[in-house]
Amino acid sequence: MEFITKKNGKYSAVIFLLIILIFISARGADNSLKGFFLRIESPFLKTFRIFSGGAEGFFHFLGSIGELKSENEKLLKENGELLAKNALLKDTESENKLLRQELGFLPRKNYDLEASFVIAQDPQSLGNYLIIDKGEKNGLKSGMPIIISNGILAGKITDVYPTSAKVALISDKNSAVNAEIEDSGAKGIVRGVYGLGLMMDMISQSEVVKEGDTVITSGLGGDMPRGLYVGKIKEAGQSADKLFQQASLISPVDFSSLRVVFAVKAF
Amino acid sequence: MRNLFIAIFCAAVVLAHISAVGLFFKPERIPNITLALVISLVFILGFEKSLIWIILVGLIFDAVSGRIFGTSALLLALIGWTISALSTAVDFKSRRLLFLPVLFLLSAGLAFLFDILEGIITRVSGAWLNFHGMASNINYFSWDYVLKIVFTSLFVFIIYYLIVRLNKFLLLWR
């Protein structure tokens, strides 16, 4: 079998052209090329996602009928606990208002949010990122935090295109968020673990880390507002070099089935 | 008109892959249905006729991938070429009973090859082109990865069947 044929020559030329395209992309055209394609794809992706979301919800409902009773009992119990907590929080809120007035602080501003539909997600590797349907035209910028309606941190914008943006989830291996344990105030960095979970690292040895503790963003560095919910501590231990403590976290978010997220434009 | 239908079909499969399939599978088990489409196309139409569609689906896929634009198109074209070279050496289609298991095994092997090549390209682009996309650390020795490969191979059957039916319908229609 002879390799150097007319057909193979043609295929090699196509491969060569694609390699040139990769070089051009890597030298700065990547963002604009992706932006161009995403502008065309975006409405179709949105439609696919919305319809599939309905179908997924239906299948999920069918599969969960058996669990509904126990789920309902659990929710009723949780509801009672939340009502009690809510009453306590209202009391704290009024106390907070009073103290702020006394100290002359301005009331904490609400976030300037931009609601966006998730239109695509990491199709390959490990669910590390999402594509949302808002971009440069809506005032989004790289680095803006992405949250879910009730103030739970989901990730950060990494690339912005004219009508869409790429969001690196906090579960991505490369993500790093300054965080703190709400009760003890212990500081650390939350990182993704191969897209599968979250790990809080660099916690000082002098801090007490307990299972069930709530982890929030610390706001250090100024790139993220303070107080966004990250997760709860599942298990604490020592880092490999024994210099710090680290803890695995449970996030309340199922990152693979997100539909609507909010970009925090200002905080 | 036949080409238009194939283009719509290809675009629909890739768009479904990047937007919707993830809702039904755990992230680490998401089948690579774009690859399944390419394998089916090359088996049915041949590499030469399907090359344009392979590049099209590759570029659509690349718009949302965490890799450099053009990477998936290149990888898919290389996979298509591999199938074409294998088909020249071994005649899969003539042995009807063996075709299905061979197609399944071949798809599994190609899905594995795709991930290996993608990992290499990600490292090369990081080291030589200074392009650091999203982290992609696939655990090849996990149950999730095995399931991903199996799902991808099963999708090859589904897409293969759909293209055969579409092809027949378009031939009749013409």
Interface residues (C-beta under 8 A of the other chain):
Chain A: M1 K7 K10 Y11 V14 I15 L18 I19 L21 I22 F23 I24 S25 A26 R27 A29 D30 L33 K34 F37 L38 E41 F44 L45 K46 F48 R49 F51 S52 G53 E56 F59 I119 A120 Q121 D122 P123 Q124 S125 L126 G127 N128 Y129 I131 K166 A168 D172 K173 N174 Y194 G195 L196 F255 S256 S257
Chain B: A11 L15 A16 H17 I18 S19 A20 V21 G22 L23 F24 F25 K26 P27 E28 I30 N32 T34 F47 E48 L51 I55 L59 I60 F61 D62 A63 V64 S65 G66 I68 F69 G70 T71 A73 L74 A77 L78 W81 T88 A89 E118 S125 L129 N130 F131 H132 M134 A135 S136 N137 I138 N139
